[in-house]
Amino acid sequence: MDSQIMTTANKTVETIVCYAPTMITTNGIWQGDNPLDYSLPLFILQLTLVVVTTRFLVYILKPLRQPRVISEILGGVILGPSVLGRSKAFANTIFPLRSVMVLETMANMGLLYFLFLVGVEMDISVIKRTGKKAIAIAIGGMIFPFFIGLAFSFALHKDSQSLNQGTFVLFLGVALSVTAFPVLARVLAEIKLINSELGRIAMSAALINDICAWILLALAITLAENKSTSLATLWVILSSITFVLICIYVIRPVISWMISSTPEGETISEFYICLILTGVMISGFITDAIGTHSVFGAFVFGLIIPNGPLGVTLIEKLEDFVSGLLLPIFFAMSGLKTDIGAINGVATWLILILVIIIGFAGKVVGTVLASMLYQMPLLEGITLGFLMNSKGLVEMIVLNVGREQKVLDDESFAMMVIVAVIMTAIIIPSVTAIYRPEKRFLPYTRRTIQRSKRDAEFRTLACVHTPRNVPTIINLLEASHPNKRSPMCVYVVHLVELTGRASAMLIVHNTRKSGHPALNRTQAQSDHIINAFDNYEQNAVCVSVQPLTAISPYSTMHVDICNLSEDKRVALIILPFHKQQTVDGGMEATNPAIRMVNQNVLANAPCSVGILVDRGLGGSTRLASNQGAHHVAVLYFGGPDDREALSYAWRMSEHPAINLTVMRFVPGEDAKALDNPGMLSVETENLKEKQLDEDHVNEFRTQTAHNGSVFYNEIVVSNGEETVAAIRSMDNHHDLFIVGRGQGMISPLTAGLTDWSECPELGAIGDLLASSDFAATVSVLVLQQYVGPYNQVVCSTKFFRETVTENISELHLKSVNEAAKNNPLEFGTSIRNLSEGLVNARCSVTNS
């Protein structure tokens, strides 16, 4: 027998529900049984409805970039008495009172393990590293909303409620002042701020806020459950402190011993994993028994799990099942308890609106005041305030416990659920509108190899997808000639696709400690990559290496690469080509998503970019000063990309183990200028651009005149066919071709080469050299020079001219040209207008 107490305005009605414990599974519809009269079939139907509804809402709200918690709460509200539950037939058939116990039990089990995972993902040591700033922001963001909750508690508290005013204040204050750490992580990942300085401060402050909220929640539960006995309250607090100390000083060392006893290279025993998962339930049982809440024990147990491979393994084993299947039940139960119809009267709705506005503003004001103490810009302080308003799991736990303990009635509960949903829903649109992350960096000038000083540090960002990319990139870096006059700083980023984690993340690797075996394929690859570059740094001269791992979806991976390159102020990004050489010498695509990443980086990079096509460069012996068998060739046609290619080869030519051949292709007398009156007239085609080419080549020849390992040739060709023939006739003793991408450049020497190109992102010559039918098995490096926002618009205009059909009116073309020159921000609009009516026209436009 189960009972449920329903509180109305004037009286309390106790509903008694009788059920048969043996009615678990049905004998089948052919025996005349109704499956919905039995616990298991009914639970399966309820779970299916909850998951389908929440996933449908996730799909609907995805364009609005809303966190998943919004969809899960709204899914419960739709299934509850506010919408579908208004139908008594639906409510009594699908969610009868007798099924509440099973649903609540499974919801709390999912909550137990999810809070354990939240604890595992938290890094308490972050608090030590962030210092006073994050602590001040966290406290400032809690105090103001807490006092606002104190003020509104007098308006919301009713004399009929059994709890005293103090307990009600505590619950309402915690509900308004809390920041949901997991939700904030998802929000920051969605708007690509999680790896920024602002994101790190927000995460640290949210971590401190979460811990304070848990302490206040434990105190609130203690006060709510012990209404009269002050001695019992004291015992609960002392027992909770004892439990935390035992976890830290007894359980944590035992878990550390489990990790250290596992032989290196082997996975942790399944027996140990089962012990840890059982420990979660035991911790929940203990804290529930001493009078706090079961989730408090699971959360503390998660916090004591040491950072490293064990945590990653636990997350991979549990997260999909817990977050995808069990946790939505908890939010659905919160929604099922939310009856918006319980909010009666205009005055109550006005109070609700005031709570939302003033509660939101209070956290923003508190955060801004705290950030101003540390001389943070006002806009960043406001953005932090918006981010700290993220609500989610912890607040829903507070509200549910408050409702169970009769601290909150149906009306107050429904109001606070609406407050949580609206506050969280407006964060992403607001932050996107008021904060432009691209403005957070100071400008730097050395964004290209050509503009880098020859007596200054040369910074590069090398991207790696698999260990197969490592030998080639190491040889390329060594060929870049690091020396005392111009040392190299290399940021190596292992790019990993985001699968199953709560949020994207950037891991900065320090010196790897021995005794931590790799527990999965991804970490094994990261370890291999880190060790290889660590070994390179130790054996190389004047090279410093900083390994990192970026975990994000392929669709937004380029944002992490571009942000990191700007943050570290690098001059060159090196990307592996999406195709790899096969045994028979051909080229096959390994992962099509890598090509999309490369294209996005080319379009958005804040510095020069190189795509490296590996055909055995990594198999060569590591470069040494006494070797002279490495031959590099530059194919020079003209333009900013080719000047960048020549600048990089120029740096390489100073390496004693490099022989450099520069082959400049010059148009002959028979070369026909590609002139079309209906095409765009762009500045980079005029004599000024050709003069820049002449000056750069002449300077290179003058500076390398006495270098015996540098050879310069000029080849006269008249069209694309002669160019291809000249390239094919070159000897095959080269190890590496360096060419410019030629973005936006129109030359009679490459006419027709782009008509059948497989990979336009490599440019005409790069695509030819990387194609499977090219006889030579030589590695290729295709460079694109960073040319600045306005020049990117100009070059994009020219590239658009290359790829669209010719039957476009001259009037529209002139409007695009004017937009590119006068206002680059209007360029995208003009391009969209220009592209209307084109069929199968392909264009790649950089949005500046």
N, C-alpha and C positions, 0 to 999 in steps of 0.2 A: 504494500500500500504506500502510495506517495501522496504528498500534500503540497499545495501551493497557496500562499497567502497573498491576496490581492487587496491593496490599500486604495480606498476611495477617499473622497473629500471628507466624508462624515463618519464612516465606519470601516471596520476591517472584516473582510469575508474570507473564511478559510475553505478552500476547495479540496475535497478528498478524492483521490483517484485510485481505484482498485485495478490491479493487473495480475495476471497469472505468470509466475516466474518460469513456468515450463513452456510458454508460448514464444519460443526463440525462432525456430524454423518451421516452415509450412510443410504440409503433406502434399501440396500441389493443387493447382486449380481444378484438376480432374477429380479430386476427392471432394470438391465443393468448398475448399478453403479460400478465403480472401487473403492474398499475400500481405496486404497492408495491415492485417490484424496481428501480424507477427513481427517481432523486434528486428531480426536481421534483414529481411527484405525491405522493411520500412526504412531502416537506417541506410541501406544501399541506395534507395530511391532519394532520400533526403540529401545524402552526400553528393549524388550525381547532380541533383538540382542545384545545389550550392556551387559546385565546381563549374558547371555549365554557365550558370548565371554570372558568376564573377568573371569567368574567362570572356564571356560575351561583352561585359562591361569594360574589361581591359582592352579589348579590341576596339570598342567604340570610343573610349577615351584616349587611345594611343596618340591620335593626331594632336590632342591637347597636352600631351606630354605629362599626364598625371601619374603619380606613383600608384603602385598596385593596391596599396592599403585603401585608397579611396574607392576603387572598384569593389573591394571585398566588403567594406562597410555598407556601401550602397546596395550591393547584392543582398545582404541580410535585411536591409530596410525594405527592399522591394518584396522579398518573400514574407516579411513580417506583417504585423497588423496595420501598418501605415498604408500598404498598397494591396497586395494579393490577399493578405490575411484578413482584410475587411470582409471577404467572402467566408462565411462560417463553414460552408461546405469544404472549401480549400483548407482552411485552418484545421478543421477537425479530421480531415482525411490525411493530409500530408504531414502536418505538424501537430498531432494530438498531444495533450498534456502528458499522457503516459510515456511518450517517446523522449521527453525532455531530459530524463536522467541519463539515458544512453548518449544523447547528443552532448550534454554537458560534460560527461566523463571523457568522451573522445576529444572534445574541444580542449579540455584542460590537459589531456595527454599531449596533444599537439603543441599547446602553449608551453608546456614543461620543456619539451625538447627544442622548441624554437628559441626560448630564452637561454637555454644551454648553448645553442649555436651563437647567439648574440654575444654571450660572455666569451666564447672561444675566439670570436673575431675581434673583440676589443683588445687593445694593447695598452695596459695601464701605464707602461713606461713612457707613453706619449706625454702624460701629464708632467713628468719630470723635464722632458725636453722642451715643452712649450713655455714653461715658466709662468710668470705672473699675469701675462696678457690674457691667456685663455681662461685662467681662473677668475680674473676680474670680469671678463665678458660673460662667463657662465653665471657668476653671482649676480651681476647687474641685470642679466636677462631673467633671473628668477625672482628677485626681490620685488620689482615693480608689479609683475602680474600677480604675485602672491598677495600683495596688499590690495590690488584691484579685486581679487577673489574675496578678500576679507570684507571689502566694502559691499560687494554684491550679495554676500552671504546673508546679510540682514534682510535684503529684499526677497531672497529666494527661500529662506528658512521659514518653516511654518511651525506654529506652536503645537500642532498635532503630531509632529515628528518626534519619535521617542528619544533621539540622540540629542545631546546638549549642543549648544552653539559652537563650542570650541572644536569638537570633532568634525562638525559640518564645515567649519572654516578651513580646517586642515585638508579635508578631501577636496574641496572646491579650489583651494589655493594650489595644491599639488597638480590638479587637473589642468589649471590654466598656465602654470609656470614650467611644466615639464617640456623637454625637447626630445623627440623620438630619434634616437641615434640611428637605427636601421633605416628609417624613412629618410632622414637627412642624407645618409650615404647614397641612397638611390637618387635623391633629388640632385645632389652635387654631381653624380656620375652622368645624369641625364643632361645637365647644362654644361658639362665638361669643365667643372671647377674643382673636381676632387683632388687633382694634383697641383693646384695652384696654392699660393701662400694663403689666400683667403679661405680656400677649402680646408687647408690643414688647420687653420685657427678655428674654423667652424666645427670641424670634427672633434678637435680637442676640447672645445668648450661644451659641445654636446655630450661628450664622454663624461666630463665632470658633472654636468647637469643631470645626466642619467643616474649617476651614482648617488648624488644628493637626493634625487627623486625616489630612489629605492629605499634610502634611509628614512625619508619622510613617509613613504608608503608603509613601511614596516611599522613605524610609530603610529600611523593613522589606523592600521588594522588592529594593532594592540589596544589602542584606546577604544575602538569601536566594539571589539569583542569582550572587553572587560569594563563594563559600564560603571561598576561600583567599587570593585576591589582594587585598590591602588597597589597592594602588595603583589597581586598577580601580574599587573602591568610591569612592575619592576623585574619579576622573574622572567617574563617574556623577553625583555630587552637584554638582560644578562645572558639568557640562554642563546639568543641570536648572536651576541658578540662572541660567546664561547664557540659556537658552531663555525663562525668565520675564522677564528684563530686556529681551530683544529684543521680546517680545510687548508689554510696557508702553511702551517708548520708540520702537519702530519701527512695529509693526503697529497699535497703537491710534491714533496720529496719522493713519495712512493711512485707517483706517475713519472717523475724524472728518472727514477731508477729503471722503470719499464723501458723508457726510451734508450737509456744508455746501455742496457743489457741486450738490446737488439743488435746483432752483428751488422756492420756497415754494408750497405748495398742490399739488405734484406728488408722486407716490409715488417711492420710491427705485428706480432702474433694476434690472430683473431680472438684468442682467449683474453688478451689484454684489452682489446677493443670492446668485447662483451662485458668485461669487468667495469670499464669506464661507463658504458651505456647503462649498466645496472646501477652504477653509482649515482647517475642522474636521478633515477627513481627513488633511491634510498635518501638522497639529499632532499628531494621534494617531500618525502614522507616525514623526515625529521623536522623540517621547518614548519610543515603543516601541523605536526603534533605539538610543537612548542608554542604555536599560536600566531605565527606570522602568515605566510602563504607558501604553498608548495613551489611556486615559480621563483621565489626568492632563493631557495636552496639550489635550484637548478642553475640560476644565473650566477651565483657565487661559485658553484662547482665548475661552470664554464670558464670563469675568470682565472681559475688557478691552473688551467691547462697551459703548459709552456708553449710559447710561440714557436712555430716550426712545422715540420712535416706531420706530426701527430694531429695538430689542429686542422691542417689542410685535408688529411685523410678523413677525419670525422665529418668535416663540412661536406666533402664529396659524397660520403656514404648516406648522410641524413638529409641534406638540404632540399633536394628535389621532392622527396616524399613528404617531409614535414611542412615545407613552405607551400608546396603545390596542392597537397591533399588535406592535411590535418588542420593547418592554421586557418584556412578559410572558414572552417566550421566555427571557430571561436568568434570571428568577425560576424559570421552569419547569426550566431546566437545573440551577439550584441544588437544586431539589426532586428532580430525577431523580438527582442525586448523593447525596441524603440517604437513607441506609438506617438507619432507626430500629432495625432488627434487629441492626445492628452494635454497639449499646450493650449489652454483656453484663455480667451480674452485678449483684447488689443494691448492691454498693459503688459501682459506676460510676453507677447511678441516684441514689444518695444524694449523690454528688459533684455530679451535674447539678442536683439540687434546691438544694443549698447554693450553687452558682454563681448560680442564678437569684435566690435570696433575698438573699444577701449582695451580689451584684453590683448588684441593684436598690437595696438599702438603702444601699450605699456611695455611689452617685450622689446619693441623697436627702440623706444626711448631709453630704456635701461641699458640695452646693448650699445646704443650710440654714445651715451654718456661714458660708459666704461671704455669704449674704443677711443674717445677723445682724450682720455687721460694718457694714452700711449701714442698720441699724435697720428692716429690713423686718419686718412681722408674721410670726409663726411659721407661721401657716396658709398665707400666700403663699409662704414659703420651701419648705414641704413640697410645695405644688402645683407650684412650679418644679422641684423635684427629680423629681417624677413625670413632668412634661412632658419633662425632659431625658433621660429613659430611652427616648425614641423611637428605635427601631432601624429599619433599612431598607436602602437601596441601598448606602451606603458600607460598612456592616458586611458585607453579602453579598459585596461586591467583595473586602474584606479576607480573608474566609473562602475564597472561590474561588481567590484568588491563593495563599493559604497552602496550599490543597490541591494546586494545580498544582505548587508548589515543594516539595512533600512535607514542608512544615512541620507540616501537620495530616494525620492519618490519617483513615480513614472514620469511626471512632468519635468522635474529637474534632470533626470537621466536623459530624456529625449532632447532637452535643450543643450546639454553638454555634448551629446553625440553630434548634433548639428553644428555646434561651435567647432568641434574637432575637424569635421569634414570640410567646412568652409575655410577655416584657417589654413589647412594644408593645401586645399585646391588652388588658392590664389597665389601660392608661393612662386611656382615656376613662371607663370605669366608675368608676375610683378618683377621678379629678379631679371628675367630676360629683357623686360622693358627698360629698367632703370640702370642696369649694370652691363657695360660692354667689356668683356674680358680682354678683347684685343688691345684695349687702351692701358692695360695695367703694367706694361713693360716700358722701360725707357728705350728710346731709339738707339740703335747701334749701327755704325757705318760699314764695318767689315763683314758684310753679308755674302761676299763672293770671294773666290780665290784670287781673281784679278785685282781686287781692291785690298786684299790682305797684305800687310807689311811683311817684307821678306825677313825682317829681324824681330818679328813678334811671334807669339804663340799661335799655332795653327790648330783650330778646333774643328773637329768633325763628329758627326753623329752617325754611327754605323748600325743599321737595322739588321737583325738576324731572325729568321723564322725557324730554321732547323740547324743542327750541328753541321750539316753538309755545307752551309754557307760560310762557315768559320775559316777554313784554310785560305779560301780565295780572298776574303776581306783582309785577313792578316797579311797576306803577301802584298795586297794593294796598299795597305797602310805602311808597310815597310818600304815599298817603292816610293812612297811620298816623301822620303828623305827627311825624317826627323833629325835634328842636329841641335847643338848648343845655341846657335844663333836663332833658330826657329824651331823650338820643341813642339811636339804634338800632344794635344789633349783629346783623347778619344772617349766618347760616351757610347757604350755598346748597349743597345736595347734589344732584349729578347722579346719579340712580339708574340703574344699568346692570345688566342681567341677566348673571349669571355663565355664560359659555359657553366651555368648553375651557381654562380656566386651572387651575393646580394648586390654587389656594385663593382664597377670597374676600379682598378687600382694600379698604382705605380710603386714597385718595390725597388728600393735602393739597396744594393748588396754591399755589405762590408766584407772583411776577411772572413771566409767560411770556416766555421768551427768543425773540427772532425767529430765523428761519432753520431752525426745526424744523417742517417741513410735516406736516400730518395725513396719516397713511398708511392710515386706515380710517374708516369711517362713524362709528363710536363716538367716536373721538378728534376727528373734525371737529365733531361735535355738542358735545362737551365744550369745545372751543376756542371755538365760537360762543357757548355759554352763559357761559363765563368772561369772554370779551371784553365781552359785553352787560352783565354785572353790574359788571365793572371800569369800564366807561364810566358806568354809573349811579352808582357810588361817587364817581367824579371830579366828576360834575356835581351830585350831591346835597349837601345840607348836613347835618352831624351824623350821617352814616351810615358805618359800617365794614362791609365785606363780606369774608367768608372763604369762598372756593369750595372744595368738596371733591367727589370722585367716589367713590361706594360701589359696589363690584362684588360682587354676591352673588346667590344664587338668589331668585326671587320668594317662595318659601315661607318664607325666613328674612330677607327684606329689612327687615321691620318691627323685627327685633331690632337691626339696625344703626341704624335711625332712632331707636329708643327709647334705646339706649345712648348715642348721640351727643347726643341732647337732654338726657339726664341729666348727661353729662360736661360739656357746655357750659352747663348750668343755664338752659335757655331757658324762656320762659313760654308760647310758642305754637308749634305745628308747623302749617305750611300744606301741605296735600296737594292736588294737582290731581285733579279728578273724572275717573273713568275714561271718561266720555263727552265727545265734542266736538260742537260745533254744525256742522251741514251747511249747504250752500248754501241749501237751501230753509227753513232755520230749525229743522229737527228736530234731535234728538240721537241720535248713534250711538256705540256702544262701540268704542273703538280697540284696547283690549287688556284682556280680562277679568281677566288676572292683576293688573292695577293695582287693580281693585276688591277683590281679596283682600288686597292690601297695605294698602289703606285700612282695611278692616275689622279687620285684625290690629293696626294702629296704634291705632285707636279703643279696642280692647279692652285694650291693654297700655301705652299712653302714660303717662309720668310727669308730664305737664303737659297743658295744654289743647290741643285739636286743632281745626283748621278745614279743611273740605273746600271747595275753591273751584270752583264751576261757572262756566266762562267762556262768556259770550255777548256778547263784544265789548268787555269792559272793557279788554283789551289793545289794542284798536284806537283807543281814545280818545287824545286828545292828552295828552302828559305833563303832569301837574299842575304848575301854577305859581301863584305867590301872587296874580297878577292875574286868575286865571280863577275864575268862580263858577258854572260850569255843570255841576258834578258833584254829583249828588243821590244820597244814601244813605238807605235806609229800613230801619227796624228793626221787625219784627213781634214784639210782646212778649205772651207768654201766661203767663209765670211759671215759676219753677223755676231751678235753678243754671245750666243752659245758656243760658236767656234772659237771666239777669243777666250772664253772660259776654259775650253778644252786645251788650247795652246798654253794658257797660264798654268794649268795643272801639270801638263807635260813639261813645261819649263822648270817647275819645281822638282819634278822627277829627274830631270837631266843632270842635276847636281849630284845625284847618287852615283857613286863609282861603279855600281854593278848594272847600270842602265845605259843602253844604247838607244838614242832617240832619232827617229826619222820623221820629218815634217814634210808632208806632201800637200802642196797648195794647188788647188784646181783653179785654173784661170780661163775665163771664157775667150774662145777664139773669135776670129773675124766673122765666122759664119753663125755665131750664136745669135739667136733672135730674141730680142727683148719681149717679155710676156706683157704686152700692153693691151688693155681692154678698157675702152672709155666708160663702160658700165661698172667697173670695179673700183674699190676704195683707193683713195690716194692717201698713203700713210707716210709719216715723216721718216721712218727708218729706212725707206728705199732710196732716199736721195743721196747726193754726193757726200753729205756729212758722215753717213754711216760707212761709206766706202773709205773715206779718209781715216776714220777710226781704225778700220782694218789695216790700212797701209801703215799707220803709225805704230800699231801694236806689233805687226810682223817685223817692221824695220828695227824696232827696239829689241825684239827677241833675237834677231840675226846679229845685231851689234853686240849684245851682251854675251852671246854664245859663240862668237866668231873664233875664239881660241879654245873651244871645247871640242876635242877630237872625237867625242862620242856622239856628237849632234850632227845630223845631216839634213840638208834642206833642198827640196826639189820642187820645181813648178811643172805642172802638167797642163797642157793646153787642150781643152775639150770644147765641143760646141753644143752638145745636147746630152740628154739623159742616157742614151744608148752608149755613147762614147765614154761617159763617166763610169757606167757599170763595167764596160770592157776594160777600162784602165784599172779599176779596183780588182777585177778578177785576174788580171795579168800580174799583179804583185806577187812576189815570192812569199812562201808560207813559213818563213823562219821567224815571224813576229810572234810575240807572246800576248800582246795586248794592243787593240785598236782603241784610240780615244777620239771620239767625234762629238760634235755639237748636235743637239736635238734639232736646231734650225727652226724653232717655233716662230711662226709668222713670216719666215723668210721665203720669198719667191725668187727662184733663180732658174735661168734656162738650162743650167747644168744638171738640175735634178727634175726637170720637167717630165711628167708621166710616171715617176717612180712611186708616187703615192697612190696611184690608181688601184694597184693590187696589193697594197701593204696589209700585212697581217696584224701588225702592232703599231698603229699611228703614234702612240705615245713615245716611240723611239725616234720618230722623225724618218725622213726618207732614207738617209744613209744608214742610220742605226738599224732600221728594220731590214735593210738589205743584208747587212753584215750578220744580223742575228737569225736570219731565215734558215730553215732546214736545208734548202737547196744550195746554200752558199758553200763552195767547195772547201774553203779554208776553215780549219778548226781552231780559230783564234778567239780568245776572250775579247769582249767589247765593253767599253765604258761610255755610256751616252750621258752627256752633261747638258744641263739647262741652267743658264745664268739667271740669278735674281736680278730683275731689272726695275723694281719699284712699282708702286701702285699705278701711276699714270702709264708707264711704259708697258705694264702688263695689259692694260686696256688696249693700247696700240697694237701690241703683238697679238692679242686675242682677236682684234678686228681683222688683222691680216690672216690669221689662221681660219677665221670664219670665211674669209674670201676664198681660201683654198678649198674648203670642203662643201660649200653650198653650190647649188646650180647657178648658171649664169643668167637665167631669165628673170632678173630682179630689176625693178625700176631704179633709174639713177636718182630719183628724188628721195627714195627711202634710204639709199646708200649714203647720200649726203647728210641726211638727218642722223644716221648712226655715227658718221665721221665727226659731225659737230658735237654730238654728245660725248664722244670719246675725248675730244680736245677740251671742251668747255666745262663739262661736268661729268667726271667719271662715274658718279653715283647714279646718273640717269642712263648709263650705258646699257645696263641689264634690261631696262624697260625698252630701249630702242631695239635691242637685239631680239627681244620677244616679239615686238611689232613686226620686225623685219622677217622673222621666221614663219609668220602665218602664211599658209597656202603652199609652203614647200613640202614636197613629197619625198620621203626617204633621204632628206638632207641631214647630214651629220655635222654638228658643230661643237666645238669644245671652247667654252668661254670662261675665262677667269673672272670671278666676281670680286672686284676690288673694293 
